[in-house]
């Protein structure tokens, strides 16, 4: 760990005297729900086609979503994964579709698919290249977000390949300039209030004779409260620094406790002692506050701030396009895909509408169960508009059996996962279609209460329970092993669980989701046998309301 100019004795002294953490309330706010009040449903190109996509395959798949009835039951997104973009940006530096495989252009293709009643999603990576080594969006966030918005995309999957983390270290600052046109006002750091580890240090290399150090790793900040301008508008904020260290640096800027900006400082040459770096900021007439610090403590906070920034760019872009066209805004639902490396369930709701919790899925039972094992434990982090994402569905792919497909779909539906199909929809067979269009399973997944299922029994056979908005409870018996298993679940277990909260009743009505049959249950329990690698799912209604239940099934 570099102390970056802070003397060790000063560091230790302040460690015991001051709070060594800078607060950013904006980073704690959930992003808006957009179109993800319930988990989104759709199809993605990756599982089946990988890099073998073109506009005919994509459009034919869109038509198949409509013609098979998948669109009718809720699969209304078509997401074009990696390999849609050209290896070169256009003459203006914008992303463009592959010139050979998407010759009509992405905007025209999206418009055609929209005409079928289907929304379109696109893909890029939070890195300098995509996972397939094509141009991507890190350091091009504003430009690319505006491109996606102009094309009419309504979903965006943001991967993690070739990521470059934000530096934990801040530059040494001796003052800031606020300018508009030829008018410029300099504010030395002695005008600012220092927090945490931030401290003044004498320096003969800067005009003011003092620099501020100690803004690193969310342990220090400087705040100006005296920034005065004569009118509302956009101004140039220049940060004046003393050069130090041949490593990248970063500062985060909050203006008037509401607007966020950032400045990256590259590795430096030392032909001069000082340098300046700029960003445009919005100021209001009169006094303004500007807070400068580096919030990055580790890879996790780096990822959080990078994904938050891309979401901010997407939101700004869709609002700008709506204003320019005079049409209703088309928000872009934002899917974080950093594979669970940096515990996105802890911060995902502040940055995206869903977050991948694991590495990539593939159509093998053991892999599906491994991903399930990781994701099922995270039930407390899911809520309307913000979902744990255990990756796309492999139902209908590979050598999965019908029972395995049923169990896979059941588990993902119970866990409130986005239901993103991955088979070749143009060739879907009847058994697979019957599984993914089971209306009761879809209704469980799309329940507006938005509570992910909790695992209430763990072992060779897991039992999951999911409270529903109408007071009912969905229960899934998931048999992970290679032989049939019997299981008994007493209703009082669900009644006594603080998360599930099944209402206490003398009798219950039990509906078998996969067999489409129901029965009154006076035995106070469900007693069932589950085939190997399969799942049985039931909906439990307290106090027999048979007519209501039958009308809703």
PyMOL commands that set and color helices and strands:
alter all, ss='L'
color gray80, all
select helices_A, chain A and resi 8-17+25-28+46-49+55-67+106-114+141-151+189-191+299-325+344-346+348-350+365-376+379-381+402-414+425-427+430-436+439-445+491-496+546-551
alter helices_A, ss='H'
color red, helices_A
select strands_A, chain A and resi 41-44+77-79+119-125+155-159+172-180+183-188+193-196+199-202+210-213+220-229+233-242+249-255+259-265+274-283+286-293+333-336+354-356+387-389+419-421+454-457+461-467+473-479+485-490+508-512+517-521+525-530+535-542
alter strands_A, ss='S'
color yellow, strands_A
deselect
rebuild
show_as cartoon
